[in-house]
Amino acid sequence: MKQLLHIPSAQKEMILTSMKVHRQRLNGMGKRLFDIAYSKILKMDHSVELDGMEMMYVSQALNSFGKRLAGIRLFDEAGNYRSMAMEMERIRINFQRTNGPKIRKEKTASAGTLTA
């Protein structure tokens, strides 16, 4: 299951910038999985379909880049990236709640019904 996201071009550029920088610090299978989401964002026009993991990669990249900007004292820009990361994370959590596996608790026997 995927979530359709409508992303304006200014925000798309912010996402691409943060993902490009974040991608340089990845390697192996993590980088390959990250690249799937990165290529989807690169190819998108006005909307893109992402699954929960891909949304998580986007929010991690935005947060990471926001921290980097804060480290060089660009606090306003950092706040914009961090805010977008929080919004992406909010969308992901709602998506996971709606589409994730449903966990049912099994009823266990109580102490009064157990026999030795």
N, C-alpha and C positions, 0 to 999 in steps of 0.2 A: 504494500500500500504506500502511496506517495501523497505528499501535500503539495497542492498548487500554490505557488507564491508569486504575487505580482510585485516586481521590484522596479522602482523608477531608475532611470539611467544614472543619476548622481549616486544613488545608493549602490548600484551595481559596480560602479567604479571604486567605491570604498571597499566593497567586498573583494573585488579582484586584487586591489592593492594589498589588502591585508593577507589574502590567501597566497599571493605571490611571495611575500616576505616570509610568512609562516612555513610555507612549503620547503624553503631552503634548509630549515632545521630538522626536517623529517628524513627518514631513510627506510629502506626495506619495504615490508608489506604495508606499514602505516602510510608510507608515501604513496604507494600504489592505490590504496583505498581513498586517500585524500584527493589524488589526481582525478578520480571518477567525479567527485563533486566539483572540483575545480574546472574540469572540462565542460560540465553541464552549465556552470555559471558563464564561462567564456562564450559558449554557443547560444545562450538564451537571447531572446529578443526583449519581450516585456514581462514574460513570466517563465517560471521554471518549476519542474516537479522534483522535489527532493524527499528522500525518506528520512527517518529520524536520525540515523547516523550521519548522513550528509549534512543535515541541519546542525548537528553537533560540531562537525568539522568547521562549518562556516562561523558559528558563534565562538569557537576556540580561536580561530584565526583573527576575528575581530577583537576579541579580548586581548590576545597577545600583542597585536599591533597597537591597541590603545595603551597598554602598559608601556610599550616602547616609546610612544609619543609622550606619555607622562614623564618618562625617564629623561627626556630631553626638554622638559618643561613646556611642552605644547599642550597645556591642560584643556583648552577649549576643544581642540581637535580630538584629543584623547577621550574627552567626555562624549563626543559624537560617536566615536567607534564603540565605546563601552555601552552606550545607550542602545545602539543598533544590535550589539551582541545580546543584551538583555531581552530585547524584543524578539530576536530569533530564538532565544532559549525559551521564552514564554510560548511562542508558537509551537516549538518542538515538544514541550511538556504537554500542552493541550492535545497535540497530535498523538503522542504516545498514550495518553489517558484514553483517548477515543478509540484508537486503532491497535493498541498494544494487546498482549495476551491477557485474558481475564483470569485472575487468580482466585480460586475458590478454596476456602478453608474446609478441610474435611472435619467432620465432627468426630471427636475421639471419645472413647468410653470414659465415663467419669469413675472416680475411685469407688463409688458405691455400687457400681455394676460389675466391677472386676471380680473374678473369682480366682482363687489360687490353684 
